[in-house]
Each structure stands twice: as C-alpha cells, then as structure tokens.
C-alpha cells in the first residue's frame, strides 16, 4: 500500500538472466478471457509518429527492457520483477526478470508468478463499487452510514460519502494499527477491523485529500453488505471470473493452490526473505496476482470497462476529476492522474513492505504499463526505479505533445519563492494518537537558495540531490530536467497549500500553525532536554564534590526536598522520553508490532509518561516557588525558571503531539 509512513514506513539481488517465459516472440492474442465474452478491446486507428517517437512494438520494447532491467535490478539489489505492456486489447510484451525465489533460483514467470501489487488492489475495490453504483445499489453522494451496521460521526455537520471515499477526501486521519503483519492469527473480520479501528475525521469532507487505507476497507465492507456476498466472493465472481483472472486472489492466507506460485518478498535480494504479508484492511491491498492477469484488468479499463461495466459507468469512474491544487494531477474515482508529456494517464501505485508496483493507463493511446517488484532494494532503490521506468517508457514511446512551458520573470519568481518559505504539514497524518509526534519531527520545509530559487529538500531526483525548479506560471514550478510540477494555492496573497504532481491527487501540504511549528518547538525542546540532563547530572556530581570536601548541602526543610524532587522529576521526564524513543523504534522496526499485541506497551508508555510529564512540571513549579521565596543566589533562581520552562516544554510537546493521548487506536 501507499507507504504508511507511519508514517514510517513501508519502505520502498542477485539477478539472473532472462527466463523462459520471456523468450516468446509472438504477439499475445487479444485478451478475451472466455469464449462467451465480448472482445475486450478494438484496435485503434494507427497514429502517425511524432519526432523522437519510437514505435511501440514487441521487438523494440523487449530490447529496451533487456538493456534496462537486469542492470537496474542488480545495482538496486532487487530480486525480481514482472513487466507487462498492453495496447489495443493485446499484450505487447510480458516479461519476467530476476528471481521469484533467490535461494531456489526460481525465475519470474509473467503468466504464473504471483506478486503483491499493494494499493493497486484498490482499483479492484473501486471497480466493484462502480459495478454496484451501476446496479443502483450504491449512491456515490449518499451518507455511507445507510450501508453499514455501525455509525461514522459527522464532521462539521457533514457525513462521509462514497465519492469522498474514492477521492480520498472523507476527512479521516491516517490509521496504521494492524495495517500489515505476518501472523494470520492477528487477522480479524473486515467488519471487526472497521468497527474497532475507526479513526477520527480531522478534515471537513471534500476539502482535503488524505490517502486512507481505512476508507478503502470501508468501501470494501459496503460492497459486501449491499451485494450480500463476502468481499472475496464478490471480487472472485464479478471481476476475476469475467476477466479470466484465474490465478488472482484477495484471500488471506493465500489459497493452497496458489501458494507454490507466490513470489518470495525480500527487503533486498541479498537479505533474508520475509513471510507472506497479511493486510488488515484487505480491500486496500491484499491482492496477489501474476502479470498476465493484471494485463486483463488493464485492457478492460482501457476499453471503457468492457467485461466489467457499461462504458458510461467507466467514464464516470475515469473522468470525475477532483482538482485541489490546479493545475497538478487530479484524483478520479479511485484512479489518480499521472499525466505525462501532455497525455492523459490514470494510474495507481502500490507498496507493501517488500513488494512495489505501478500501473498506468494511457487512455487516448489505449496503452497500459504495469511493473511490480518483489524487493524494496538497497536504500529503497525500487521507489526511484519504478518512477523512472514509467517516465522513460513514456518519453520513448509516447513523447511530449504538450505545449511549451511558459515563463515568469526573475523578480516575480523570487518574490513567489519567498512566499513559499516555511514549515508544512502533510495532510496524510495522525493528530489524535502518539503517531502525531511525526507531525513535529517530519515537517516539510521550503526555503530559497542564495539566488532566490525555490528549495524543496524532500523532492529530489534519482541521484538523491534535491531538485531544482523554474517557475513556468504564477505559483507553478517545473522540475529542471524532469517531469515533476509543483504548485501552490494562494489566498489573500498568502500561500496556504502546495503539492507536486507525484502526490497531489491524494496528499497536500498545509502550512504548520504557529502552535505546531518545528521552527521554534524543536530548538526549544532540544534546549529543554539539555537543561533537564544537566540538572540530573549535577546532582551526583555535586554530591561527590561535597563528600570530597566534607561540605553539607546548604538547604533545609522544604527547600532540600524540592532540590531533590526536581532532580528526580528531571530524571523521570528524561526516562519517559527515552522509553518512548525505544518503544517507537520497536514499533516501526517490525510491522508485526503494529497490532493489538503492542497495546500493553503503549498504555504503559502513556500512563507513565503522563505521570512523569505532569509530575515534572509540578515539581519544577514547587522548586521555583521555594527558590524565589528563600535566600538563594541569582543563578539558582535563574536555573529554577529554566527548569520550569523545560518541563512545560516537554509537557506541551507530549500533549500537542499525542504522547499522552490515552488511546491505542493509531
């Protein structure tokens, strides 16, 4: 699934030669999966080539892939991949590269080897929804509470609708608990998952894109309830069967007959494999499918939903665009745009911890491109590779027909860049659990360089160097030497939101409010930790010095108690923060910990943290009162003030960013 960050992650090989499945030189037949089915596509009229365009033929595509993939996999330490390209209802090529199993040296078979396409699975859920919209069983704009057996509270007086779910604007905060794990014992029914994990809604519906696996699972649950079938049965009978996708399944664990076909997943090809990943919100990402089956699905959507829905229903799905930050890529109903070279492309990406996938449909050219990898690769190499393959494919076979970019004069551009400077919060975030701490440590920053140009460190090329930008229209920038665009929304002369093409359909960045800005909070927090650490260290050091010179502690009564108490408080505050750091690292280090099995640890951290953080403030306040009431020196009085500020700062961070939220629903 799209990386859960969590927001920390789901991260993005010893490679062999070409497999036997890659050696077929004949053009695949039209994908008509059953004799009784209507043809899934009709050939489009050949279009004349433009300057620089290479004909999309099997011979050229195979040569291009043979020069591209083996080296990319080997240098990226990626075990294997499957690539399928379709055009006009036919497979142009289907190729397997590298290994489905490194130890056994099992080659990837595009017809049979199953890969996990992660959030590309969502396209099947959205297709099922649209089939039921067509049947009159789901209203895209109705309150979804009418379809379910539990209640989703209103947000700002507004309900959740299916249209908002499909466009990721339902307002839900991010939800990561039981998103993915290895032990099937943690798997619950879809209904129980949704009822026990209901996230808060933090946005007015329809206003803010925030990618949601939970909302997609909710859509799958609605499919099951209104159809009277389980979600798995519905997908099997209404999508897989009509398209002839005989080797595909959403079921978890994987059906026994498909287990031998499943590719092994690896963090890196040179690392140990991982077990089969179980996806909690199954409709959002549990699919396992071979390349050829995915080709059938692409062909159906390229041919106006043939075999799945009526053309008018497919057009609603493919062309109901929501634009939040024009002119960037938009969200359709389930698909999102990855437009390139002036061409309309609808798509989806998908990630588990080890499988990484992209599917792109060039709608007017009737071309589909699909690639899936079974490794994240060295330093998450597959993330960049996946994007580069799509762009390089488009540049070779479907080059630009877009008009030339415009220009903005240097003075105006520098003024616009200055308006972008600041700290920004990702709209895909949590606000009501301990995961909100990532909103502090993970804020995006924008600055300007010495020449007044926009500097956005989080957006960079394959070389890891932050991209350079040139303004091509007011508050719209183009990546120098690349395809990416970045744009901002301006209200009353102030930039309030921005995004870039790669994420704009389902995530944006809003300016961090002053109360949450890392610009002042982090420096103050670091200074506060220094004050607390020095206070704690001074205690034993001063005691040793007094012992050495046989000097008594020159404090008595309450002042002596406050002196010791505030140092104990400093130690408790620091210990609580260290415990949180260890606990957070443990959670993010293994997806199996993102389950109810960690509830006890999380409750302990929150309860102990609340006692330490509140107690630290009370002790520091008591110490300050007695220090200023007594005949203490100026340094002691100053330090008592610093101690109170330090404990208040830690408490403020813990309160604002969820460390004492008292919930295990994250």
C-alpha positions in Angstrom: 0.0 0.0 0.0 1.0 3.5 -0.4 3.6 3.9 2.2 2.1 4.1 5.6 4.7 6.5 6.8 3.7 5.7 9.8 4.3 7.2 8.6 7.3 5.5 8.9 7.1 3.3 6.5 6.7 0.7 4.5 9.9 1.0 2.5 10.5 1.1 -0.6 19.5 -9.1 -5.9 21.4 -11.1 -7.3 20.0 -11.2 -10.7 19.9 -13.9 -13.2 19.3 -13.9 -16.9 16.1 -13.9 -19.0 13.5 -16.5 -18.1 11.9 -19.0 -20.4 8.7 -17.1 -20.1 10.5 -14.0 -21.6 11.6 -15.8 -24.8 8.3 -15.9 -26.6 8.5 -13.7 -29.7 4.9 -13.9 -30.8 2.3 -11.2 -30.1 -0.1 -12.2 -27.4 -3.7 -12.8 -28.5 -6.5 -10.4 -27.8 -7.4 -10.8 -24.1 -10.9 -12.3 -24.4 -10.9 -14.4 -21.3 -13.9 -16.6 -22.0 -15.4 -17.8 -25.3 -18.8 -16.2 -24.5 -17.3 -12.9 -23.5 -17.3 -9.9 -25.8 -13.9 -8.8 -27.1 -12.3 -6.6 -24.5 -10.9 -4.1 -27.0 -11.0 -3.0 -30.5 -7.9 -1.8 -32.3 -7.5 2.0 -32.5 -6.6 3.7 -35.7 -2.7 3.8 -36.0 -1.5 7.3 -35.3 1.4 8.9 -37.1 4.7 9.0 -35.2 5.9 12.4 -33.9 9.5 13.5 -33.8 11.6 11.3 -31.4 8.9 8.7 -31.0 9.8 5.0 -31.2 7.2 2.6 -32.4 5.7 0.5 -29.6 6.5 -3.0 -30.8 7.4 -6.1 -29.0 10.8 -6.2 -30.6 11.8 -2.7 -29.6 10.1 -2.9 -26.2 11.9 -6.2 -25.4 15.2 -4.8 -26.5 14.7 -1.7 -24.3 13.7 -3.8 -21.3 16.7 -6.2 -21.8 19.0 -3.2 -21.6 17.2 -1.6 -18.7 16.1 -4.2 -16.2 18.9 -6.6 -15.5 21.4 -3.8 -14.6 18.7 -1.9 -12.6 17.9 -4.9 -10.6 21.4 -5.9 -9.9 22.6 -2.4 -8.9 19.5 -1.8 -6.8 19.8 -5.2 -5.0 16.3 -6.2 -6.2 15.4 -9.8 -6.5 12.9 -9.8 -9.4 10.2 -8.0 -11.4 7.4 -8.5 -13.8 6.6 -6.1 -16.6 3.5 -6.2 -18.8 2.6 -3.7 -21.6 -0.7 -3.8 -23.4 -2.1 -1.9 -26.4 -5.4 -2.1 -28.3 -6.5 -5.1 -26.3 -3.4 -7.1 -26.8 -0.3 -7.8 -24.8 2.7 -6.2 -26.5 5.1 -7.9 -24.1 5.0 -9.8 -20.8 8.4 -10.3 -19.2 9.8 -11.7 -16.0 13.2 -10.5 -14.7 15.4 -11.9 -11.9 14.1 -14.4 -9.4 10.8 -15.2 -7.7 12.9 -17.1 -5.2 16.6 -16.2 -4.9 17.7 -19.3 -2.9 16.0 -21.7 -5.4 16.9 -19.5 -8.4 13.2 -19.7 -9.5 12.7 -17.4 -12.4 9.8 -15.0 -12.6 7.0 -16.3 -14.9 4.7 -13.4 -16.0 1.9 -15.9 -16.6 2.0 -17.7 -13.2 4.3 -15.9 -10.7 2.1 -14.0 -8.2 3.3 -10.6 -7.0 1.6 -8.4 -4.3 0.6 -5.1 -6.0 -0.3 -3.5 -2.7 -2.6 -0.5 -3.1 -3.1 -1.2 -6.8 -5.6 -3.7 -5.2 -7.7 -0.6 -4.5 -8.6 -0.4 -8.2 -10.5 -3.7 -7.9 -12.4 -2.4 -4.8 -13.3 0.8 -6.7 -14.4 -1.3 -9.7 -16.6 -3.3 -7.5 -18.1 -0.1 -6.1 -18.8 1.2 -9.6 -20.5 -2.0 -10.6 -22.9 -1.6 -7.6 -23.4 2.1 -8.5 -24.4 1.0 -11.9 -26.8 -1.6 -10.4 -28.4 1.2 -8.3 -27.3 -0.3 -5.0 -24.8 2.4 -4.1 -25.3 6.2 -4.4 -22.0 8.0 -4.7 -23.3 11.0 -2.8 -25.3 9.4 -0.1 -24.3 9.1 3.6 -22.5 5.8 3.8 -24.0 5.2 7.2 -27.1 3.9 5.3 -25.0 0.9 4.1 -23.2 -0.1 7.3 -24.1 -1.5 10.7 -22.1 1.0 12.8 -22.0 4.8 12.9 -19.4 7.1 11.5 -19.9 10.5 13.2 -20.5 13.7 11.2 -17.6 16.1 10.7 -18.6 19.8 10.7 -22.2 18.6 10.2 -21.3 16.5 7.1 -21.3 12.7 6.6 -18.9 10.5 4.6 -20.0 9.8 1.1 -18.7 7.1 -1.3 -17.5 9.8 -3.7 -15.3 11.3 -1.0 -14.0 7.9 0.0 -13.0 7.2 -3.7 -11.3 10.6 -3.9 -9.6 10.3 -0.5 -11.4 13.4 0.9 -13.6 11.7 3.5 -11.6 13.5 6.2 -10.2 10.5 8.1 -6.8 10.9 9.8 -4.2 8.3 9.0 -4.7 4.8 10.5 -1.8 2.4 10.9 -2.8 -0.2 13.5 -2.9 -3.7 12.1 -2.2 -2.3 8.7 0.1 -5.2 7.9 1.5 -8.2 9.8 2.8 -11.8 9.3 0.8 -13.9 11.7 -2.7 -14.8 10.4 -3.8 -15.1 14.0 -3.9 -11.3 14.0 -6.4 -11.2 11.2 -9.9 -10.2 12.1 -13.1 -10.0 10.0 -13.4 -6.9 7.9 -16.3 -5.7 10.0 -14.4 -6.0 13.3 -11.4 -4.3 11.8 -13.5 -1.3 10.8 -15.6 -1.1 14.0 -12.6 -1.4 16.4 -10.3 0.9 14.4 -12.5 3.8 13.4 -10.1 6.8 13.1 -11.1 10.4 13.8 -12.1 12.7 11.0 -9.9 15.7 11.1 -10.9 17.5 7.9 -14.2 18.8 6.6 -15.2 16.2 4.0 -14.5 17.1 0.4 -11.9 19.7 1.2 -8.6 18.0 1.9 -7.0 14.9 0.1 -5.7 12.5 2.7 -5.0 9.0 1.4 -6.8 6.4 3.5 -6.5 2.7 3.6 -9.2 2.6 6.3 -11.7 4.4 4.0 -10.9 1.9 1.2 -11.6 -1.0 3.5 -14.9 0.7 4.4 -15.8 0.7 0.7 -15.0 -3.0 0.5 -17.2 -3.6 3.5 -20.1 -1.7 1.8 -19.6 -3.8 -1.3 -20.0 -6.9 0.8 -23.1 -5.7 2.6 -25.0 -4.3 -0.3 -24.2 -7.3 -2.6 -25.0 -10.0 0.1 -21.6 -11.7 -0.6 -18.3 -11.6 1.2 -15.9 -9.2 -0.4 -13.6 -12.0 -1.6 -16.5 -13.9 -3.2 -17.8 -10.7 -4.9 -14.4 -10.0 -6.4 -13.9 -13.6 -7.5 -17.3 -13.7 -9.2 -17.7 -10.2 -10.6 -14.2 -9.3 -11.6 -11.8 -12.2 -11.7 -14.1 -14.7 -13.4 -15.4 -12.3 -16.1 -11.8 -11.3 -17.0 -10.3 -14.8 -16.7 -8.0 -13.8 -13.9 -7.7 -17.5 -12.8 -4.6 -17.0 -10.7 -5.5 -13.9 -8.7 -6.8 -13.7 -5.1 -7.6 -11.2 -2.3 -7.9 -14.1 0.2 -5.6 -14.3 3.2 -3.9 -16.5 3.8 -3.3 -17.3 0.2 -5.4 -20.3 -1.1 -3.3 -23.5 -1.0 -3.3 -24.0 -4.8 -1.7 -20.6 -5.3 0.9 -20.8 -2.7 3.5 -22.5 -5.0 3.1 -19.7 -7.5 3.8 -16.9 -5.0 7.0 -14.9 -5.4 9.0 -14.5 -2.3 9.4 -11.0 -0.9 12.8 -9.5 0.2 13.8 -6.3 1.7 16.8 -6.6 -0.6 17.8 -9.5 -2.8 20.9 -10.1 -0.7 18.8 -10.2 2.6 16.7 -12.9 4.1 13.1 -13.2 2.8 10.0 -12.2 4.7 6.9 -14.2 5.3 3.7 -13.6 3.4 2.3 -10.2 4.4 -1.2 -10.1 5.8 -3.0 -6.8 5.1 -5.5 -5.8 7.8 -7.7 -3.6 5.6 -7.8 -6.3 2.9 -9.7 -4.4 0.2 -7.0 -1.7 0.3 -4.1 -4.0 -0.5 -4.3 -7.8 -0.2 -4.3 -8.8 -3.8 -1.9 -11.4 -5.2 -1.8 -11.6 -9.0 0.5 -12.5 -11.9 1.4 -10.0 -14.6 -0.9 -11.5 -17.3 -3.9 -11.4 -15.1 -3.1 -7.7 -14.4 -2.9 -7.2 -18.2 -6.5 -8.4 -18.5 -7.6 -5.9 -15.9 -5.8 -3.0 -17.7 -7.4 -4.0 -21.0 -10.8 -4.0 -19.5 -10.5 -0.4 -18.2 -8.7 0.8 -21.4 -11.7 -0.5 -23.3 -14.3 1.5 -21.3 -14.8 -1.1 -18.7 -15.6 -3.9 -21.2 -16.5 -7.1 -19.3 -16.9 -5.2 -16.0 -19.3 -2.3 -16.5 -21.1 -0.1 -19.1 -19.0 2.5 -20.9 -20.9 5.3 -19.3 -20.1 3.9 -15.9 -16.4 3.6 -16.8 -16.4 7.2 -18.0 -17.8 8.4 -14.6 -15.0 6.4 -12.9 -12.2 7.6 -15.2 -13.3 11.2 -15.7 -14.8 12.5 -12.4 -11.7 14.6 -11.6 -11.3 16.5 -8.3 -8.7 19.3 -8.6 -7.4 20.6 -5.3 -4.3 22.4 -6.4 -4.6 23.3 -10.1 -3.0 22.5 -12.5 -1.5 19.5 -10.8 -2.6 15.9 -11.3 -6.1 15.2 -10.1 -8.0 12.4 -8.3 -10.6 10.5 -10.3 -12.9 8.0 -8.7 -10.3 5.5 -7.4 -7.7 6.1 -10.2 -5.5 9.1 -10.0 -3.8 11.0 -12.7 -0.1 10.6 -13.6 -0.3 12.7 -16.7 2.9 13.0 -18.6 4.0 14.5 -21.9 0.6 16.2 -22.4 -1.1 12.8 -22.3 -4.0 11.7 -20.1 -2.8 8.9 -17.8 -4.8 7.4 -15.0 -3.0 5.1 -12.6 -2.3 3.7 -9.2 0.8 2.8 -7.2 1.1 0.2 -4.5 3.5 -0.8 -1.8 3.7 -3.5 0.9 7.0 -3.6 2.9 8.7 -5.6 0.2 6.5 -5.6 -3.0 6.3 -2.3 -5.0 4.1 -1.8 -8.0 2.9 0.8 -10.5 0.0 0.6 -13.1 -0.5 3.4 -15.7 -3.2 3.6 -18.4 -2.7 6.0 -21.3 -6.4 6.4 -22.1 -6.3 8.0 -25.5 -3.5 5.8 -26.8 -5.1 2.7 -25.4 -1.8 1.7 -23.8 -1.2 0.1 -20.3 2.1 -0.2 -18.5 2.5 -2.4 -15.4 5.6 -3.3 -13.3 5.9 -5.0 -10.0 9.0 -5.8 -7.9 9.4 -8.3 -5.0 12.1 -6.2 -3.2 12.5 -2.7 -1.9 16.1 -2.8 -2.8 19.2 -1.0 -1.4 18.2 2.2 0.2 14.7 1.8 -1.2 16.0 1.8 -4.8 12.8 0.5 -6.2 10.9 3.7 -5.4 13.0 5.7 -7.8 13.3 2.9 -10.3 9.5 2.5 -10.5 9.0 6.1 -11.3 11.9 6.3 -13.7 10.6 3.3 -15.7 7.3 4.9 -16.3 8.8 8.2 -17.3 11.4 6.7 -19.6 8.7 4.4 -21.2 6.6 7.5 -21.9 9.5 9.5 -23.2 10.5 6.7 -25.6 7.1 5.5 -26.9 4.7 8.4 -26.1 6.8 11.6 -26.2 5.6 15.0 -25.4 2.7 16.6 -27.3 2.3 19.3 -24.6 2.7 23.0 -25.4 5.9 24.6 -24.3 6.1 25.8 -20.7 5.6 29.5 -20.0 8.0 31.7 -18.1 7.9 34.1 -15.1 10.3 36.9 -14.8 13.1 36.5 -12.3 12.0 39.3 -9.9 8.4 37.9 -9.7 9.6 34.4 -9.3 11.9 35.3 -6.4 9.0 37.0 -4.7 6.8 34.0 -5.2 9.5 31.7 -3.9 9.8 33.7 -0.7 6.1 33.3 -0.1 6.6 29.5 0.0 9.2 29.6 2.8 8.2 27.9 6.0 7.2 24.6 7.6 4.5 22.5 6.2 2.3 19.5 7.4 1.4 16.6 5.2 -2.3 16.2 5.0 -1.9 12.4 5.4 -1.3 12.4 9.1 -2.5 11.4 12.5 -3.4 14.0 15.1 -5.1 12.1 18.0 -2.6 9.4 18.8 1.1 9.1 19.7 1.8 8.9 15.9 1.2 12.6 15.8 4.8 13.1 17.0 5.8 12.5 13.4 4.0 15.8 12.6 6.7 17.5 14.6 9.8 15.6 13.5 8.7 15.2 9.9 7.6 18.6 8.8 8.4 19.5 5.3 10.5 22.7 4.9 10.8 25.1 2.0 13.4 27.7 1.7 15.2 29.8 -1.0 18.7 29.4 -2.1 21.3 32.1 -2.5 19.9 33.1 -5.9 16.3 33.3 -4.7 15.3 30.0 -6.2 12.9 27.6 -4.6 14.5 24.9 -2.5 12.4 21.9 -1.5 14.7 19.2 0.1 12.0 16.5 0.2 11.7 16.3 -3.6 14.8 15.0 -5.3 16.0 13.0 -8.3 17.5 9.5 -8.6 20.8 11.0 -7.6 19.5 12.0 -4.2 20.1 15.6 -4.9 17.2 18.0 -4.2 15.5 19.0 -7.4 15.9 22.5 -8.9 12.8 24.4 -10.0 11.9 27.0 -12.5 8.6 28.9 -12.3 6.5 28.4 -15.5 3.3 30.1 -14.5 2.4 32.1 -11.4 3.0 29.7 -8.4 3.6 26.7 -10.7 7.1 25.4 -11.0 8.7 22.7 -13.2 11.4 20.4 -12.1 14.5 21.3 -14.1 15.3 18.4 -16.4 12.3 16.4 -15.2 8.6 15.9 -15.5 7.5 16.9 -12.0 5.5 20.1 -11.3 5.0 21.8 -8.0 2.2 24.3 -7.4 0.7 26.4 -4.6 -2.7 27.7 -3.6 -2.7 31.4 -2.8 -5.4 33.0 -0.6 -5.4 36.8 0.1 -1.8 37.0 -1.1 -0.6 34.2 1.2 0.4 30.6 0.2 -1.8 28.3 2.2 -1.2 24.9 0.5 1.1 23.3 -2.0 1.8 19.9 -3.5 3.5 18.3 -6.5 2.3 16.0 -9.3 3.6 12.8 -7.7 1.3 13.1 -4.7 -1.1 15.9 -5.4 -4.2 13.7 -6.1 -4.2 12.3 -2.6 -1.9 14.4 -0.4 -1.1 18.1 0.0 0.9 20.2 2.4 -0.7 22.9 4.6 1.3 25.5 6.5 2.1 24.3 10.0 0.2 26.6 12.5 2.5 28.5 14.9 1.4 26.3 17.7 2.9 23.2 15.9 5.8 24.8 14.0 9.0 22.9 14.4 10.9 26.2 13.7 10.6 27.2 17.4 9.4 23.9 19.1 12.4 21.8 18.2 15.1 24.2 19.3 13.2 24.9 22.5 12.8 21.2 23.0 16.4 20.4 22.5 17.4 23.2 24.9 14.9 21.9 27.4 16.4 18.4 27.2 19.8 19.9 27.8 18.6 21.7 30.9 17.0 18.6 32.3 20.1 16.5 31.5 22.4 19.0 33.2 20.1 19.2 36.2 20.2 15.4 36.6 23.9 15.1 36.1 24.7 17.9 38.5 23.0 16.0 41.3 25.6 13.1 41.7 28.5 15.4 40.7 27.7 18.0 43.4 27.2 15.2 45.9 30.7 13.8 45.1 32.2 17.2 45.4 30.6 17.8 48.8 31.7 14.4 50.0 35.3 15.2 48.8 35.4 18.5 50.8 33.0 17.3 53.6 30.6 20.2 52.8 27.0 19.7 53.7 24.1 20.6 51.4 23.2 24.1 52.4 19.5 23.6 52.2 17.0 22.5 54.8 13.3 21.5 55.1 11.1 22.1 52.0 14.0 23.6 50.0 16.1 20.5 50.4 13.1 18.3 49.4 12.4 20.5 46.4 16.1 20.3 45.4 16.0 16.6 45.4 12.4 16.3 44.0 13.1 18.5 40.9 16.1 16.3 40.1 14.1 13.2 40.4 11.5 14.8 38.2 14.1 15.7 35.6 15.2 12.1 35.6 11.7 10.8 35.2 10.9 13.1 32.3 14.1 12.0 30.5 13.4 8.4 31.2 9.9 8.7 29.9 11.2 10.2 26.7 13.8 7.6 26.3 11.2 4.9 26.8 9.1 6.5 24.1 12.0 6.6 21.7 12.7 2.9 22.4 9.0 1.9 22.0 8.6 3.9 18.8 11.7 2.4 17.3 10.4 -1.1 18.2 7.0 -0.4 16.7 8.5 0.9 13.4 11.1 -1.8 13.2 8.7 -4.6 12.6 5.3 -4.4 11.1 4.2 -7.3 13.4 4.3 -4.8 16.3 1.7 -2.5 14.7 -1.0 -4.7 16.1 -3.0 -5.1 19.3 -0.1 -7.1 20.7 1.6 -3.7 21.4 -1.4 -2.3 23.3 0.1 -3.1 26.8 3.3 -1.3 26.0 1.5 1.7 24.6 -0.7 2.0 27.6 2.3 1.8 29.9 4.2 4.4 27.9 1.2 6.8 28.0 0.4 6.3 31.7 4.0 6.5 32.9 4.6 9.4 30.5 1.6 11.3 31.8 2.8 10.9 35.4 6.4 11.9 34.6 5.5 14.9 32.4 2.8 16.3 34.7 4.9 15.4 37.8 7.9 17.1 36.3 6.0 20.4 35.8 4.6 20.3 39.4 8.0 19.6 40.9 9.7 22.3 38.9 6.9 24.8 39.9 7.3 23.9 43.5 11.1 24.2 43.3 10.8 27.6 41.6 8.4 28.9 44.4 10.6 27.8 47.2 13.8 29.0 45.4 12.4 32.5 44.9 10.9 32.6 48.4 14.3 31.7 50.0 17.6 33.5 50.1 19.1 31.8 47.1 21.6 33.2 44.7 20.7 34.6 41.2 22.0 31.5 39.4 19.8 29.2 41.4 16.8 31.4 40.7 17.6 31.6 37.0 18.0 27.8 36.8 14.7 27.2 38.6 13.0 29.3 35.9 14.8 27.3 33.1 13.7 24.1 34.8 10.1 25.1 34.8 10.3 26.2 31.2 12.0 22.9 30.3 9.3 20.7 31.9 6.5 22.8 30.5 8.0 22.5 27.0 8.2 18.7 27.3 4.6 18.6 28.6 3.5 20.9 25.7 5.1 18.6 23.1 3.6 15.5 24.8 0.1 17.0 24.9 0.2 18.6 21.4 1.7 15.6 19.6 -0.1 12.7 21.3 2.3 11.1 23.7 -0.3 11.3 26.4 -3.4 10.9 24.1 -4.5 7.9 26.1 -5.5 5.8 23.2 -4.1 2.7 21.4 -6.1 3.3 18.3 -3.4 4.6 15.9 
